[in-house]
């Protein structure tokens, strides 16, 4: 069944605001525990590497769950999946604040990551299906801005809470935030499921069609490299600014990172750029800008220059991410929900590899090498858009694919 796009401008703005807010508060939870690792190590009497599992458990569940629930949203609907995720977050989140065992903390964080993973692939698929074509890249830009802002907002939020309250209140306050967000999401229009026939497992058979779209797997190269460079940037930047060269405190570093929000402002306006120059051109320009900003970061040990180049880098990422999601949606056609879910899965593979690669490079060659290698990966990904082809979805392919799935 084909969803009927929302057409009224007032409704579009209202829905955009809700989707932006809900995406921001859900994805911020990924980065919530980064400033709390040392605190968890002291409170629960574990090593720092063990304490880091409070974040890793969430990320692993978030990455795997995103692919699983993205596929299921084809069958049960995008809004239902988003609502279910927010309801589960409302229940699970306050329980985390009440634990006295580190193993319960890690276990509940994993469940929280699984609940949160229902939202991102569903919200992106919802935006692609329920918004008019002319507004599609714009809403994806707003959602992408929420994704990027979450990397900073989540850390600032938890850091601020522990300055004045116990760490538990970071989760208690989020309970209220998720409760309100659950109510808000009920006001968006209901979408229709695209696949109501066949067995429960038939939706998962559609994953294979990702690799039958010749240009689609190439897009995932960019998905990985974007977040290797983004998370690697935050990891390297933190280490660089605490080094004797700058000697900044962790709180000062957080505010340096917060300046990067300036670069994220461009993301919602990518729709206009895409309309004028084309999705592949905007994607390529974003990758070039990000590579230049990241490549210049370590060349001059001046804080103002470093902050400026950080904004240039973030601006490039903010241009590239919504353009990439839009390109994936256009190439994928009728399997866009699964294609975007796989994009999210690859994004978090990149987010996992980013700090590992950066720490290795810092230890073996220094901060400048880490910046330059990440910039080099972005440079390599610039050639990918030139090998992607945009074509109209084949009706016969879509019909035969659906018939084949329904037989199973």
Residue, then its C-alpha position, 0 to 999 in steps of 0.5 A: x500500500x502506498x502512503x499518502x504524503x502530508x501536503x499542508x505546510x502547517x502540518x509539515x512544520x508541526x510534524x518536522x518539529x516533532x520528528x526533530x525533537x524525538x530524534x534528538x532525545x532518542x539518539x542523544x542517549x547513545x552518547x549519554x554515558x561518555x562523560x560518566x565513564x570515570x564516575x561509573x568506574x568509581x561508583x561501581x568499583x570497576x576499571x575504566x575499560x569495564x565502565x566503558x561497556x555502559x556505552x558499548x552495550x548500548x551501541x551494539x544493541x542499537x546497531x543490531x536492533x536498528x537493522x532488525x526493527x527497520x525491516x519490521x517497520x515494513x510490516x507493522x508501520x513506521x509510526x507504530x515502531x517509533x511509538x513502541x520504541x519511545x514507550x519502551x524507553x519510558x519504561x526502561x530508562x528510569x530503571x537504569x537510574x535505580x541500579x546498584x549493580x554494574x552488571x544490571x547497569x550494562x544489561x539495562x543499557x543494552x535493553x535501552x539501546x534495543x528500544x532506541x534502535x526502533x526509532x532512527x530507521x523508522x523515522x527516516x523511512x517515515x520522512x521519505x514516504x510521508x513528505x512531498x518530494x520537494x520537501x523530502x531532503x529538507x526533513x531528512x536534513x532536520x533529522x540529520x541535524x538531530x543525529x549530529x547535534x545528539x553527539x554533543x547534546x547527550x554529552x553536555x546534558x549528562x555532564x551538566x546533571x552530574x555537576x549538580x545532582x547524582x548521575x541517577x537523575x540523568x536517567x530520571x529526567x530522561x524518563x519525563x522527556x521520553x514520556x512527553x515525546x511518546x505523547x507528541x509522536x501520537x500527533x503525527x499522521x499514521x502511515x500505512x504498512x507496505x507489506x501486510x502479506x506473507x509470513x513474519x520472516x518474509x520481510x527479512x528476505x528483502x535484505x538481499x535486494x539491497x545488493x541487487x541494486x548495483x549502486x547501493x552497496x557503494x553508498x555504504x562505503x560513505x556511511x562507514x567512513x563518515x562516522x569513522x571520521x566523525x567519532x574519530x574526530x571527537x576522540x582525537x580532539x579530546x586527546x589533543x586538547x588535553x595534551x600539554x600543547x593545550x592543557x584544557x579541562x574536560x569541561x572546556x573541551x565539551x564547550x569547544x565541541x559544542x561550537x561545532x553545532x554552528x556547522x550543523x545549521x546547514x543541514x536543514x537547508x540541504x534540500x534547497x542545495x539538492x534542488x539546485x545542484x543535485x544530490x550527488x553534487x551536494x554529497x561530493x561537496x560535503x565530503x570535500x569540505x569535511x576532508x579539508x576541515x579535518x585535514x587542516x586540523x592538526x597543521x597549526x597548534x592554535x586554538x582559534x584555528x582549530x575551532x574554525x577548522x572543526x566548524x568547517x569539518x562539521x559543516x561538510x558532514x552536515x551537508x553530506x549526511x542528509x544528501x547520502x540518506x536521500x541518495x540511498x532512498x532514491x536508489x533503493x526505491x521500494x526497499x528504502x526502509x531496509x536500505x536506510x536501516x542498513x545505512x544505520x547499521x553501517x553508520x554504527x560500525x563506523x562509530x565503533x571503528x572510529x575511536x579504535x582507529x584513532x587511539x591506535x594512530x595517536x599511540x603510534x604516530x600522534x594526533x596529526x596522523x589520526x586527523x590526516x588518516x581520517x581525512x584521507x578516508x573521506x578523500x577516498x569516499x569522494x569518488x563513490x558518488x561518481x560511480x552511483x547511478x540514479x534510475x527509476x525503480x523498475x515496476x516489474x522488478x518491484x512486482x516480481x520481488x514482492x510476489x517472490x517474497x509473498x510465496x515464502 
